[in-house]
Amino acid sequence: MRSDHIIDTCCLLNILASGRGEAILLASHGFYLGERASKESLYLNEYDEETDKRVGRTEVDLSSLFANDSLTLCQLEGEEEFETYLYFAERLDPGEAEALTLGLSRGWTVATDDKKAVRIAAEHEIKTISTLQIIMHWAKKHRVGKKELREVMMLIHRLASFIPSPNSAGYEEWVQYQQKK
């Protein structure tokens, strides 16, 4: 059964940086990804453990995630969705605008960590979830141990340069796992 969630590119990159992207996406029965978002160039950092520094970046290939139904491509349909997209696009980047449009039009939950997108979604009563909420759902569903969860969160931080807002859902867990050595 397909979920009723659409994911924006920043949130998707965070999930993919975990090294367990497919499993995490499938724990929620997969996500929709908007056509505009799918066409963005996606990169993750390369990280050198010895020097504890970023050394470059690598392009992300989503083809296997589409092939195994972790992601399902969707697009705007009809004049109403296009007009709603134009409204959101005045205030947001194209990927976030597309996700909010589809979330509003189709009643989907939008996976985003973008503060502005979360605020605008709330104004329009669009449900949102964060990277951390997705990670914690996966961890609970698959009984992931603390050591693996800490590793996942460290990879997301290093490879996607992700640091959640103190106001974001799941922030307490993030701090908890970042502090444990």
C-alpha positions, -999 to 999 in steps of 0.1 A, spaced: 0 0 0 14 34 -11 17 60 17 1 94 15 34 113 19 54 135 -5 90 142 2 110 173 -7 146 171 -20 163 183 12 145 158 33 152 131 8 189 139 8 190 136 46 173 102 44 197 90 17 227 102 36 218 77 64 231 49 42 197 32 48 176 52 25 156 24 9 147 8 42 137 41 58 115 51 29 99 17 27 92 17 65 66 44 57 54 24 25 74 47 3 70 84 -6 59 104 -36 85 127 -52 73 156 -73 85 158 -109 102 191 -104 121 178 -73 132 147 -92 149 169 -118 170 188 -94 207 178 -92 212 160 -59 245 156 -42 258 142 -9 290 152 7 320 128 7 337 126 41 372 116 52 370 98 85 408 103 92 408 141 87 372 145 100 366 168 70 344 170 39 365 162 8 340 165 -21 306 155 -31 289 128 -51 258 128 -73 228 108 -61 211 84 -85 174 78 -76 167 52 -103 169 22 -79 145 39 -55 120 44 -83 125 8 -94 118 -7 -60 89 16 -52 107 35 -24 98 66 -44 70 71 -69 71 100 -93 41 123 -94 33 156 -111 9 184 -110 -24 177 -127 -50 202 -138 -54 239 -137 -62 242 -100 -30 224 -89 -9 245 -113 -25 277 -100 -18 266 -64 18 258 -74 22 293 -88 9 307 -55 34 287 -34 62 293 -59 61 330 -51 72 322 -16 92 290 -19 117 271 -40 101 250 -68 105 217 -50 89 229 -18 62 247 -37 54 215 -56 53 194 -25 30 218 -7 7 220 -37 4 183 -39 0 180 -1 -28 205 -1 -45 193 -32 -43 155 -25 -44 155 13 -8 142 16 16 148 44 47 168 33 81 156 45 102 187 48 127 203 71 125 237 54 114 262 82 96 285 57 78 256 41 67 242 74 53 276 84 35 281 52 21 245 54 7 253 88 -10 284 75 -28 261 50 -34 232 74 -11 209 54 4 182 76 42 180 77 68 156 90 105 160 95 136 139 87 139 131 123 103 119 126 108 97 95 140 83 110 124 76 144 95 59 128 119 36 109 139 30 141 109 21 161 93 -1 134 125 -21 129 137 -20 165 169 -2 156 195 -2 184 209 30 198 243 25 183 229 21 148 206 51 153 235 72 164 255 61 133 225 70 111 222 105 126 260 111 123 259 101 87 230 125 80 249 153 97 282 146 79 270 137 44 239 160 41 252 188 65 219 185 83 214 202 117 177 203 128 162 234 141 157 233 179 120 238 172 117 208 149 100 176 159 125 150 171 152 176 180 155 161 215 164 127 201 189 143 177 207 160 206 206 128 227 222 108 199 248 134 190 261 137 225 266 99 231 300 87 221 
